[in-house]
């Protein structure tokens, strides 16, 4: 029996949940699940140029642009409902707190079962913290909630959800597709980071916001000083803290060491160009940049937050350091950069671990099992 699912995501860019959908939906087809995606956005112009749609088309994912006219979910629910007449979806699957609110309203009208994926509550601003408190109640109304890492199953954000309704389905990735992308992007990435260089290159990717810990990374790089001759840092991403981080880099004397690459649709080539990939986050679910780096056989230094220790074991697949600890981060970077042979060994172990335990196929199979329990 084929199950039909409409995924909902309120989106401002190509971030972790969007990458999750781009991995999950094609893999679900192989599990007998027909999926479509409705992407909600406040601006029609922003939706028109949203990078998700080009990526979705390339992977055969049917995606809809849904204009979200206001802060409250009622109008967005009306817009989503207009997709449904004459069509049948067995399930609505939501991927963030706004999408959760919309899904619950649409499901009550159309009698669909509901699933939510809990990627993370970031607690980034006072407004977000208020929304996330409301989202705790919303999540308790879903028929099933998927946590993308074991650590998130015990997160306060799921404290009101009955344990029997929570399923842990770790994020997954398709390494073969990623390797093809890396081959296409490698030359462009090398030109972005300067091609031939005298010293090692550390790469970091993510939204320029406090959660991602890029301020800690800048201070750690400055802390290394001249101990690592020619060390460079390339940062890909955009976000509200961009100007503040650029000023910090100048204050630390890193103007010539740091390259700000802005938001980039494809990062596989950039990761392959790196000598080391840093994930210094203060909070995470199970970050896709870490999955992608490991799948491409790149060595990593990552903070022990969320599901990171479930993916990277210190001394085995990479270097894992305490979160929010600038000296420990600097020490981890220094240790990794000083040991080329060890970097290769741990990177190979990380590649094997992703292929065996964090493949998109396994993520899709476990997600489809959740759907089938609800559709039975």
Secondary structure, DSSP 8 states (H G I E B T S, - for coil): --EEEEEEEE-SSS-HHHHHHHHHHHHHHTTTEEEEEEEEES-HHHHHT-HHHHHHHHTT-EEEEEE--SSSHHHHHHHHHTTTTT---SEEEE-SHHHHHHHHHHHHHHT-EEEEEE------SHHHHHHHHHHHHHHTTSSEEEESSHHHHTSGGGTTS-GGGEEE----B-HHHHHHHHHHHHHHHHHHHTSS-SS-EEEEES-SSGGG-HHHHHHHHHHHGGGSTT-EEEEE---TTHHHHHHHHHHTT-TTTEEEEE--S--HHHHHH-SEEEE--SS-SS-HHHHHHHHTT--EEEE--TTHHHH--BTTTBEEE-TT-HHHHHHHHHHHHT-HHHHHHHHHHHHHHHHHHSBHHHHHHHHHHHHHHHH-
